[in-house]
Amino acid sequence: MVTPTILIVDDRADIIVSAQFVLEDNGYQAIGAKSPYDAKDIIEQNNISIILLDMNYSLDTTSGDEGLEFLAWLQKSEYNIAVVAMTAWSNVELAVKAMQLGAGDFIEKPWKNQRLLQVISQQLELSGLKQQNKKLAQRLEPSEQFGFQWQSCCMTDLLQQIESVAAADVSILLTGENGTGKSQLAQHIHQYSSRSTEPFISVNMGAISESLFESEMFGHNKGAFTDAKTDRIGRFELANKGTIFLDEIANIPLSQQAKLLRVLETGEYEVLGSSKTLRTNVRIISATNGDVNAMIGKDEFREDLLYRLNTIEFRLPPLRARQQDIIPLAEHFLEQYRVKYNREVSTISAHAKQALTTYHWPGNIRELSHLTERAVLLAKHSELVVSDFNLKSQDAATSINMMTLEQAERLLLKQALSNTDGNMTHAAKLLGLTKSSMYRRLEKYDDIQK
């Protein structure tokens, strides 16, 4: 663990030495600077955790202008460092000005060591939480997933509908098969909303155990339960003023649905281990591949919760229903993985494109991404061919869908006879036909038994 470094900025050497003794005795590193100008040089050369900033210097011992000027500079700089302002003058107005310019706390000189250490500890904790939030926000902030425009009519129509209501701040439920791109569409909605500059927090509800539901969603205080070693920020707090995306919403245990309903209705919740009621202001987007209405009929999902989630519902079509998007998606993933793995693969052959377009894609976009990644990694040439994609054999029903009725009937008769070693009775039974119906069809296709 890195030891926090405290920068003490004061024009009195005895103050710097005194602070250094206290801080170093309590496990901190301490550096002194005689003026805000010296402090700037030190900040550029060291990883500073907190600045103890005297507000008054030799040029002006009462106004605090030099300290305020430094705070204004720090606020505009690239450095994200917590500041504790300090002065020998009890001046409420100066303290307020310092806070407005980013100071996290304020102490008077001469300080009490216990108070100084308490303030330092609090600011380090707050700084850590802010950094954690920043990292989470950066990791979960929406990014453009596809480098092309949708070409299929069903998707362009759907996106037009979504973009027309994205700014309305209503709850949206996204439905559709696994892998159709519901999470990417949720990010797209956030980008077009009035909350686009605020956090986008995605939660996989199917991955949260029932015992940890409240801790994950609402947070907990240290000691709230046996394993609560530290405080934890809940997802609703992380998403405040932004968007929270509840993926796999149908997987929420019935026992926890009432708690979710309450925060959706009132915006109120409590952190585990605290009796204080907090409020959150979030936009709700949820998604499921399940039949929620069927679950309501089985008393597995609350109907009033569904009403809160689906002010507007959009269903994403499966990839097989938007064939015009398959090749643009494949080419996008090809470029993405070619760059990622530094591979000299640049094109997809015409036969491979045909195979991709006619494939049934049970895993939808997720399957296409996975197979393209694998193809890029294992390709032997600069052009991807059919065998590189390792497409699964389509089932008989899918193959039949690509045939005429006559071709399908002929194929089924051949397969039935082959599977029964030419036994007419068994073949008829396999196809659900009477013996006479079987003979009539064989007479129609007199070449089958030749």
N, C-alpha and C positions, 0 to 999 in steps of 0.2 A: 504494500500500500504506500502511495506517495505521500510524504509528509507535507502538509499545507505550508505555504510560504506567505508570511504576512509582511507587507510593506508599510513601514511607519514613516509618514511624511510630516516633519516638524522642524522648525528652524532652531529649536533648542536641543542641544546634544544630550543634556541630562534627561529630557523626556524620552528621547529615542533609546538611550541606554536602559532607563527604567522599564520601558515597555519590552525591550528585548529580553531582559532578565525574567520577567513574568512569563512571557510567551515561550521562551526556550525551556524554562523549567517545567512547562506543561506540554512539551512535545512538539512545539511548532518551530519552524525556521523563521527567523526575523531579519529583515534588511532595513536599513535606515536611509532616508533621503532628506536633505536639508531644505528642499524647496519643491514645489510642484514641477518646476522645470527639470530638476534632477530626477524626479520620479518618472517623468516620461521616458528618459533614457533607460532607467532600470526596468521599466515595464517592457520595453522593446527587447531586452536581453534576458529576461527571466520569466518563469511561469508563476505569476503572482495569483494567489487564491483570494486574498482580501487586502484592501488598503485601509489603514488607519490614517485619516486625513485631517490634519489641523486646518481650521478654516482661516486663521489669522496669522500674518507674517510681518516681518519687520517694516515693510513698506506701509502697512496699514493694519494696526493691531486690533481694530474693533469691527470693521464693516464685513469682513469675511469675503471680500470681492475676489481675492486671489484663489481661495478655496472654491468658490462658486465657478470661477473661470475654468479651473481644472476639471470640475465635475461636468461642465458643459462640453469640454474637449473630450473627456472620457466617454460621454454619452454618444457622441458622434463618431467615435473611433471604432475599430474592429474588435476591441478588447471587451470581453464580457466579464468584468471583475466587480465583485461586491465591494461596497464602500461603507465604512463607518466614519461619520464626521465627528470631530471633537473640537472643543473650544474651552477656554478658561472663562468665557463670558456666558452667563445664563441668558440666552437670547432665543426666545421662541420663534420669532420671525425668521431668524437666520436658519434655525433648524428646519422650518417648513420649506424655505427656499432650497436647502440642501436635499431634502426628501424629494422635492419636485424635479430636481436634476438627477435623481437616480440613487441617492444615498439610501442604504437600507436601514440604517439606525443612527442614533446620535447619543454621544456620551459627553459628560462634562469633565474637565480637568480641575483638580486632581481626581482621578477615578479611583473606585474601589476595585481591587484586583478581581474579586468574585464577579462583580458586574461586568468588567471588561471581558473576562473569560466566557461568561454566559452569552454576551452579545456576539463574540467571535464564533462560538459554537453554533448559535442560532443562524448566523449568516452563512456559515459553511453548509449547514443542513439545507437551508433555503436555496443556496446556490446549486447544491447537488440535485435538488428536486427540479429546479428550473432547467438544468442541463439535461436531466432525464427526460423531462417533457419535450425539450427541444429535439432530442434524439428520436423520441417516439414520433413526434410530429413529422420530422424529416423522413423517417422510415415509412410512415403510413400516409404521407402526403400524396395525393393522386398524381400519377404521371401518365403521359400519353402511351397507351399500350400498343396501338397499331399505327404503322406509318403509311396508311392508305385510307381512302374513302370507301365505305361500304358500297358495293355495286348491286347487290340484290334488292329488288323492289321491297320485299318484306322488311328488310333492315333499314333502308332509307326512310320508309314510311314510319317505322317504329321510332327512329331517332328524331324525326320531325315532331312526332307526338310528345316524346320525352322532353325535348328542348323547349317546347311550348309551355310545359308545366314546371320545368325545373326550378324556375325562379319563384314559384308560388308558395314554396315552403310547406307543402303538404306531405303527409306520409305516403311512401310509395312501396308497394310490394312487387318484387320481381319473381316470376315463376318460370319454370322451364327445366329441361333435363340437366343432369350433371354435365359440366364442361361447356355449357353454351355461352359463357362469358358474363354471368350475372354480376360478379364482383367488379369487372372492368366497366360494365354499364353503370354500376353504382357510383364509381369514381367519375364517370362522364357526367352524371346528373349533378354531382357535387361541383364539378368544374363550371357548370352552367348556372349554378345557383348563386344567390346573394351572399352565401357563406363561403365562397370559393377561396378566400384568403385565410380562412380559419381551418382548424384541424379536421382531417378525415380519419376517423378511427374505425378500423374493421375488426369485428369480433366473430370468430367461428364458434357459434353457439353449440355445435355438436362436439366440440373439443373440451367444453367446460363441464367438469363433474358437478353433480348436484350439491355436494358438500362445499364446493368452492365458488358456487354461483354468486353469492352476495359479495364475497371478497373481490372477485374479478370485476363485477359490474359496478359496485359501489365503494370498494376500497375497504381497508381495515386499519385500525390503530395497533401499534405495538402492544402485544399482550392480550389482544382480543380473543385469541384461542391459542392452543398449545404451541403450534408452529409459527405463530405470528411474532417473529423475531424483530421485525422493523415495520414501520408504517408502509402502507401500499396505497397508491393512487388508483381509484377505480376508473373504469372505462368511460363512465358518464362524465366524470370530472375532466378527464383528458379531452373529451370531445366537446366540452362546453363552448358554446357559440358557433360550433361547427356542425359536422354531420357524423352520426354514428351508424355504421352499417352492420346489421345483425344478420349474418349469413347462417344458413341452415336453421331458420327460426323455428321450424316444426320440431326440432330436437330438444326444445326447452322442457324440462320436467314439469308436469302439471302443478306440482307443489310450489314451483318458483314463478309460475306465470302470473300469479296475483301480485307479486312484488314488482315484476316488470310492468304490469298494467298500471300500478300506482304511479310510478315515475313517468310513464307516458301520459297519464291523465293530468297530473298535478305538477310535474317537474320536480317533485320532492323525494328525498331519500335520506337515509342515515348511513354513515360509515360504521362498519362493524366495530364495536367497542366504544361508540360515542352516542350520546343521546341528542346531540345537536342536529337539527334538521337542516339539510343543505338543499339548494335549488340548482337545477341545471337547465340550460336552454339549448336544446339540440334539435337537429332535423333527423327524422328517422327514415332510413331506407332498410328494408329487410328483403330476404330472399329465401326461397325454398324450392326443392324439387319434389316435395311431397304433396299429397292431396289433403290440404288442411280441412276442407269441408267434410271429407270422409272422417278425419280425425275428430272433428266436432261432433259428428254423429255417433262416434264411439266414446264420447266424453274424454278424449285424450287431449283436446285443445279447447281453450276458452273462446267462445264466440265473441264476447265483448273485447277480448284482446285482438282478435282478427279485425274487428271494426276499427280499432285504433291503428292497426298496421297498414290496412289496404284502403286508404282514402281513394287511391288510384292504383290499379293493378296492371302491370305490363307482362305479357308472356313472351319469352324469347323463343324463336323457332329453332329447331335442331339444325345442325350444320347440313344435313342431307336435304333440308328444305330450302337451302340458300346456296345452290351450286355455284352461282356467279361469284361467291365470296371465297370459294375453296382455294383457287390458284393464287389470288392476291394474298391470302393468309399464308399459304405455303411459301410464297416468295418472300414475304415479310420475315417469317421465321428462319428461312434459309439465310437471309442477310444478317439477321440478329445472331444466329449461332456461328455463322462463318466468321464474323468479327470477334465474337466471344472466344472461340477456340482457335482463331488464327488459321483457318483452313482455306485451301485454294479451291473452293467449290463455288461456282457462280451461277449455274443454270439448272433447270429441270427439263429433262427430255420431253418431247411431245407425247411419247407413249406413257411416260410417268404421269404427265398432266391428265391424260385421258383416264388412267387408272385411279388417280386421286379424285377426279370428278365423279366417277361412277361408283366409288366405294361408299358403303353405307354409314360409316363414321358413328359407331355406337358410343364412342367416347367424346364425340363432338370436337370443339376447338382444342380442348386439352389433349386429346389423342393426337390431333394433327401436329400440335406443337412438339409433343414427345417423339413422334415418329420422325419428324423433320430433324430434330436435334440428333437423334440416333443416326439418321442417314448422313448428316453432315460429318459426324464423328467417324463413321466407318467407311465413307465413300472412298473408292479407289481412283476415281477420275474427277475431273473438274465439273462434269455434268452428272446430276443425279438421275439414275434410271429406276425402273419399276422395282427391281429386286432390292435396291437400297432402302426402300421404305418399309419392307417387311410387312405388307398389308395382310391382315388376317383373311382367311378364306371366307367368303360370304356364305351365309346359310342358304339352304335350298329355296326358302321363301323369297329371299332377296333376289336370287338368281332368276326365279320364275317371274318376278315382277318386271324383269328386263325382256321377257319373251312375249310372243303372241299366245293366245289361248291354245291354239293347235300345237305349238311348240312345247308348251308346258304339259299338255296332256300326253303327248308322245314321250316326253322325258320321264314322267311319272310312271307310265306303263313299263318302260324299259327298266327303270330302277326297281319296280316291284317284282318283275320277273327275274331280274338278276339276283335280288336279295332272297328269292325263294327257289332258286335253281330251276326256274321254268315251271314250277307247280302252279297251275291255273287257279285251283281252289284257294291255295294260301295267298297267292298274289291278289286275288279278288278281295279276300278278307282284309288284307293289308291296306287296300285302297278304300275299303268301306263300300264295295260294290257287290251286287249279286253275281252269281256265276254267269248268268245270261247277259248281264250288262257288260261284264268283262269281255265275253266273246264278241259282242257287238262292236266294242271299241277296237278289238284286235282285227276284226274284219275291215274296219274303217282304215286302219293303218296296217295293211297286210304285209308291209316290209319289216315289221318289228321283230317277228320270229324267224326271219330268214338269216 
